[in-house]
Amino acid sequence: MKVVQTTSWYFPDSSGGVEVYLDGLVQGLTSRQIENIVAAPKIGDQPDHYQYNGIDVYRYPLIPSPSQAQQREQTPPVGFEDFSQWLKAQNADLYHQHSWRFGCGLHHLRSARQLGLPTVVTIHMPEVVCLRGTMMLNGNSPCDGRIDPVRCGYCC
């Protein structure tokens, strides 16, 4: 079995909770003979390939100044075709996306679905469901996660 793991950030360019979680997941799956490859965007116009902690990593190009339509995922980011072609060439069995933002979002997930890949989305950052992006109600207490347009609008 081969799993493509995608994220907005990855080592060595950045180091945070998502990267640490994903590395642990990939190492655990690999120890169970499940092949993994990580893909993440990299600012620039050329793709990059390397290994991190024994795992193949593909960095697809992403422009640094996206249009408003691209930021809102109304249109694919410049360079998206590189990702789509790469994904098709992987002959993967599963697509697991760990981000939902410009550079790793709706168009990436759609590309996997169009290839017929079963897909999984794991959201690590609250910005997808929280306008404030912190899950802190009014900025000072943990939110219960209930989405209410008036309450969320006031909090934001």
Phi, psi and chi 1 to 4 in degrees:
 res  aa     phi    psi   chi1   chi2   chi3   chi4
   1 MET       -  140.6  172.6  178.2 -117.0      -
   2 LYS  -125.1  129.3 -177.4  177.0 -176.2  179.8
   3 VAL  -118.1  129.4 -179.4      -      -      -
   4 VAL   -93.6  122.5  169.2      -      -      -
   5 GLN  -108.1  120.1  -50.0  -85.5    0.6      -
   6 THR  -116.0  148.7   59.8      -      -      -
   7 THR  -155.6  162.3 -177.9      -      -      -
   8 SER   -80.5  -19.3  -68.1      -      -      -
   9 TRP  -138.8  147.6  -44.7  -87.1      -      -
  10 TYR  -161.0  159.3 -156.3   62.8      -      -
  11 PHE   -60.3  151.9  -60.3  114.2      -      -
  12 PRO   -89.7    0.6   34.2  -35.0      -      -
  13 ASP   -65.4  -31.0  -67.8   -4.5      -      -
  14 SER  -146.3  157.4   63.6      -      -      -
  15 SER  -142.7  112.3  177.6      -      -      -
  16 GLY  -156.5 -166.6      -      -      -      -
  17 GLY   -61.3  -42.6      -      -      -      -
  18 VAL   -63.8  -43.9  173.8      -      -      -
  19 GLU   -63.6  -43.3  -63.7   89.6  -30.2      -
  20 VAL   -65.4  -44.8  170.5      -      -      -
  21 TYR   -59.7  -49.4  170.2   87.2      -      -
  22 LEU   -63.5  -40.8 -176.2   52.1      -      -
  23 ASP   -61.4  -42.5 -176.7   55.0      -      -
  24 GLY   -63.6  -41.2      -      -      -      -
  25 LEU   -62.3  -48.3  174.5   65.1      -      -
  26 VAL   -62.3  -42.7  166.9      -      -      -
  27 GLN   -63.8  -41.4  -65.2  -57.0  -39.3      -
  28 GLY   -64.5  -43.7      -      -      -      -
  29 LEU   -67.4  -39.7  -68.8  172.0      -      -
  30 THR   -62.4  -37.6  -59.7      -      -      -
  31 SER   -65.9  -14.8   73.6      -      -      -
  32 ARG  -105.3   23.4  -71.5  164.3  176.8   78.0
  33 GLN    61.7   31.3  -74.7   67.7   54.4      -
  34 ILE  -103.2  120.2  -64.0  172.7      -      -
  35 GLU   -74.5  136.7 -178.7 -177.1   -3.8      -
  36 ASN  -130.4  148.1  -69.9  -93.3      -      -
  37 ILE  -138.1  138.3 -171.6  164.1      -      -
  38 VAL  -103.7  139.2  173.8      -      -      -
  39 ALA  -129.1  137.2      -      -      -      -
  40 ALA  -151.8  151.4      -      -      -      -
  41 PRO   -73.1  157.6   26.7  -32.9      -      -
  42 LYS  -142.5  129.2 -178.4  173.8 -177.5  149.9
  43 ILE   -59.1  127.2  -59.7  -60.5      -      -
  44 GLY   143.7 -173.7      -      -      -      -
  45 ASP  -116.4    6.9   59.9   -0.6      -      -
  46 GLN  -126.8  139.4  -64.6  -64.0  -44.0      -
  47 PRO   -71.0  164.4   22.3  -27.3      -      -
  48 ASP  -141.2  148.6 -169.9   15.3      -      -
  49 HIS  -131.4  138.1  -60.1  -93.2      -      -
  50 TYR  -162.3  176.8   59.1   87.8      -      -
  51 GLN  -113.0  141.6  -78.4 -155.8  -21.0      -
  52 TYR  -130.6  122.4  179.6   82.8      -      -
  53 ASN    55.0   36.5 -149.0    5.1      -      -
  54 GLY    82.9    4.3      -      -      -      -
  55 ILE  -113.9  136.6  -58.8  -62.1      -      -
  56 ASP   -67.7  136.1  -72.0  -28.5      -      -
  57 VAL  -126.8  132.7  178.4      -      -      -
  58 TYR  -113.8  125.0  169.2   67.5      -      -
  59 ARG  -109.5  114.5  -59.4  -57.3  -67.3  -95.3
  60 TYR   -92.9  149.8   50.9   92.0      -      -
  61 PRO   -69.5  145.3   19.3  -24.8      -      -
  62 LEU  -144.6  131.6 -172.7   67.2      -      -
  63 ILE   -76.5  148.1   60.7  164.2      -      -
  64 PRO   -77.4  -21.2   24.5  -30.8      -      -
  65 SER  -124.5   79.0  -58.3      -      -      -
  66 PRO   -71.3  156.1   27.5  -34.1      -      -
  67 SER   -71.4  166.8   68.9      -      -      -
  68 GLN   -62.9  -38.0 -165.9  171.9   50.8      -
  69 ALA   -63.5  -37.0      -      -      -      -
  70 GLN   -71.0  -41.7  -69.9  167.2  -24.9      -
  71 GLN   -61.3  -35.1  -73.3  177.8  -20.8      -
  72 ARG   -87.0    4.5  -66.7  179.3  176.2  169.6
  73 GLU    60.9   28.4  -62.6 -156.6   38.5      -
  74 GLN   -79.2  -27.9  -64.7  165.2  -29.4      -
  75 THR  -133.4  151.4   59.9      -      -      -
  76 PRO   -66.0  151.8  -15.2   25.7      -      -
  77 PRO   -67.5  154.7   11.7  -15.3      -      -
  78 VAL   -58.7  134.9  171.7      -      -      -
  79 GLY    90.9   -0.5      -      -      -      -
  80 PHE   -59.7  -31.7  177.5   72.8      -      -
  81 GLU   -60.5  -34.0 -166.6   57.5   38.4      -
  82 ASP   -59.0  -46.3  -75.4  -49.3      -      -
  83 PHE   -62.6  -47.4  171.9   82.4      -      -
  84 SER   -59.1  -45.1  -66.6      -      -      -
  85 GLN   -65.9  -41.9  -70.0  174.2    3.8      -
  86 TRP   -61.4  -46.3  173.1   85.8      -      -
  87 LEU   -60.4  -43.4 -177.3   60.0      -      -
  88 LYS   -60.8  -38.0 -175.6  175.8 -176.2  177.6
  89 ALA   -72.5  -13.2      -      -      -      -
  90 GLN   -75.5  -23.2  -63.7  -48.1  -60.8      -
  91 ASN    49.1   47.3  -64.4  -43.1      -      -
  92 ALA   -79.3  164.7      -      -      -      -
  93 ASP  -101.9  -20.0  -61.1  -63.5      -      -
  94 LEU  -152.6  143.6 -179.2   70.5      -      -
  95 TYR  -116.8  122.0  176.9   85.5      -      -
  96 HIS  -122.3  113.3 -171.1  171.2      -      -
  97 GLN  -103.6  128.1 -175.2  167.4  -53.4      -
  98 HIS  -106.8   11.9  -64.6  -94.1      -      -
  99 SER  -143.2  160.6  -60.9      -      -      -
 100 TRP  -145.8   80.6 -165.8  -91.5      -      -
 101 ARG  -160.2  175.1   57.1 -175.0   11.6 -119.4
 102 PHE   -53.7  131.6  171.7   72.5      -      -
 103 GLY    98.3  -21.3      -      -      -      -
 104 CYS  -160.7   80.3 -174.2      -      -      -
 105 GLY  -147.2 -136.1      -      -      -      -
 106 LEU   -57.8  -46.4  178.0   62.4      -      -
 107 HIS   -65.7  -34.4  -62.4  -72.9      -      -
 108 HIS   -67.8  -44.3  -59.4   80.2      -      -
 109 LEU   -63.3  -43.3 -174.8   62.0      -      -
 110 ARG   -60.7  -40.0  -87.9 -165.3 -171.3  135.3
 111 SER   -59.8  -43.5 -177.1      -      -      -
 112 ALA   -64.3  -42.7      -      -      -      -
 113 ARG   -64.9  -39.6  -68.8  -61.8  -65.6  159.5
 114 GLN   -64.0  -26.3  -72.2  171.6  -13.6      -
 115 LEU   -82.1   -4.0  -68.3  171.7      -      -
 116 GLY    82.6   14.2      -      -      -      -
 117 LEU   -77.9  135.1  -70.2  170.7      -      -
 118 PRO   -62.1  140.8  -17.7   27.8      -      -
 119 THR  -124.2  148.4   58.1      -      -      -
 120 VAL  -132.3  137.6  176.1      -      -      -
 121 VAL  -122.4  124.8  176.6      -      -      -
 122 THR  -115.1  120.9  -59.0      -      -      -
 123 ILE   -97.1  118.1  -58.7  -59.2      -      -
 124 HIS   -99.2  -21.2  -61.7  -90.3      -      -
 125 MET  -113.8  136.9  -54.3  -64.0  -75.2      -
 126 PRO   -71.4   -9.6   24.9  -32.5      -      -
 127 GLU   -58.6  -21.4   62.8 -163.9    3.2      -
 128 VAL   -70.5  -34.0  176.7      -      -      -
 129 VAL  -115.4   -3.1  -65.8      -      -      -
 130 CYS  -128.2  118.9  174.1      -      -      -
 131 LEU   -60.6  -34.6  -67.1  171.8      -      -
 132 ARG   -73.9  -29.5 -178.1 -177.4  -79.6  -86.9
 133 GLY    84.8    9.8      -      -      -      -
 134 THR  -123.2  -16.0   62.5      -      -      -
 135 MET    58.8   29.0  -68.3  -61.4  -69.2      -
 136 MET  -112.3  111.4  -65.4  -63.6  -71.6      -
 137 LEU   -62.2  121.6 -174.9   59.8      -      -
 138 ASN    55.3   20.9  -59.4  -43.3      -      -
 139 GLY    78.5    4.6      -      -      -      -
 140 ASN  -136.0   -4.0   57.2   25.9      -      -
 141 SER  -147.1  149.7   61.8      -      -      -
 142 PRO   -59.1  136.7  -23.1   33.2      -      -
 143 CYS   -84.1  149.2 -178.4      -      -      -
 144 ASP   -82.5   -4.1   62.8    9.4      -      -
 145 GLY    86.0   -3.5      -      -      -      -
 146 ARG   -68.7  126.0 -176.2  175.1   53.2   89.2
 147 ILE   -93.5  115.4  -62.7  173.8      -      -
 148 ASP  -132.9  120.5  174.4   86.1      -      -
 149 PRO   -54.3  -41.0  -25.6   33.7      -      -
 150 VAL   -69.4  -49.6  173.4      -      -      -
 151 ARG   -62.1  -46.7 -177.5  174.3   82.9  149.5
 152 CYS   -64.7  -40.6  -66.8      -      -      -
 153 GLY   -62.8  -42.7      -      -      -      -
 154 TYR   -63.4  -44.3  177.7   77.5      -      -
 155 CYS   -62.8  -42.3  176.8      -      -      -
 156 CYS   -67.2      - -178.8      -      -      -
